[in-house]
Amino acid sequence: MRSTPLTLAKDFLIIKKQIERTSNLYTTHGELESSLLHYLQATKLKPREKEKYPDSFNAKSVKKYLTSMDNDRLVNLYEILCGISHPSYESTQIFLFLHEGKTIVCNDSFELEKKLIKNLIEIYAPSLSFMIRVYMNNLLSVLLILNEFEDDNLLIYIEDEWDFKETEVWKEVQRYIDQSNLQYKNGDYNI
């Protein structure tokens, strides 16, 4: 997910000049195109379909996205949630009891479910918070970059925009934008 705002920032000035129609440079943005196509069009391809289409059309598993966030606890939580949403022994055993050699299903599981959910939230709150921050930071980065293009068709009001611009996440994006400006002005833009 981080690649989209950084790719936009890396080629910021040339994209801006092309939007303004003030550049005689023509570029293609294969990395950005591939990334955007993946997020818009990707689907689970069958093995024989994978040969026909670029990788960007093949959806990654949720586990691969979570693994890319470099947080093992998110992967572990995902596996637990999969067990709950697609019942398995691990997620149903708390509702089963043995009485006189026979399995009995507890039909009043509301309290057990509340405890399970509360425990999951307590244990995984930092990981969930991390995942939400990563997602929101990338989303805000893209929206702010669009605002930096200063095109009325792209402008989006963001409350507390300047607060976000003080974060390390935005400072990294800004470094890419600054590098783009420098390369363009020095005439060594790598197309």
Buried (B, 14 or more C-beta within 10 A) or exposed (E): BBBBBBBBBBBBBBBBBBBEEEBEEEBEBEBBEBBBBBEEEBEEBEEEEEEEBEEBBBBBEEEEBBBEBEBEBBBBBBEBBBBBEEEEEEBEEEBEEEEEEEEEEEEEEEEEEEEBEEEBEEBBEEBBEBBEEBEEBBEBBBBBBBBBBEEEEEEEEBEEBEEBBEBEBBEBBBEBBEBBBEBBEEEEBEE
